[in-house]
Amino acid sequence: MGRPVTPQLTTDVIIEMSLLEDRPIVLIERKFEPYGWAIPGGFVEVGETIATAARREALEETTLEVELDVLLGI
C-alpha cells in the first residue's frame, strides 16, 4: 500500500515585541513568491508538534527564541 496523501500542516507566529512601548509586530521579507512582508512561519515536520514547529520557524526566520502564549486555529 502506498503512503497516504494528507494535507501539509503549516504554522505562523505573531511575534509581539512586548518590551517596546508601542508593542510592534515582527515581520519578515519573503524571498520567494508571493513577495512582500509576512509573519514568520512554515511547515510542520513529521513527528513535530505544532508548538515546536512554531518556535523553530520563528528562530529560523528571525533568530528570535520565542515563548508561545496561545495557539489559535489548530
N, C-alpha and C positions, 0 to 999 in steps of 0.2 A: 504494500500500500504506500502511496506517495505521501509526502509531507502535506499536512492540511494548510489551506490558504486562510490566513487570518489577517485582520487589519493590523497595520503597524501603528503602535502607540507612540504618541509624542507628548512632550511636556513643555510648558513655557513657564517662565519665572518672572514675576513682577518684583523687582528689587527696589525697595524704598530706602533712600539714604536718610534714615531717621535722626541721625546726629546733626544733620544740617537743618538750619532754621526753616527753610521753605520745603523740606522733605522731597527733593526731586526723585524722579524715577530713572533708573539706569536703562539706556537703550544701546543697542549695537548697530553698526552699519553693515548691512548684508553684502557679502562678497559675490553672491550668485543671485540669479533672478528668482523672485522679483526683487530688484534692488531697492534700497531705501533703508529707513530706520525701523527697528523691530525690538521687541522684548526678547531676551535670550531664551533659547530652547532648542530642543532636538528630539531625537528618537530614543525610546527606552530600549535598552539592550536585553537580550534573553536572560532571564533569571534575576533581573534587576527590579527593585521596587520603584514605584512612581516617585516617591520622595528622594530616593538615592539618585535617580536619573535627573531630577530637577536640580539637586545640589551639584551633581557632576557637570551638567550643562552650564550652570551659572559659573562654575570655576573655569571650565574650558573656554568659555566665550568672553568672560570679563576679568578673570583672575581673582574674583572675589569669592571668599568662603562665606556662604550664607546659611542662616538658620531659617527654617520654614515655620511660619506662624499658623498657616492653614492651607489645606488642599481644597481646591474648588473644581467642580466639573469633571469628576472622575467617572 
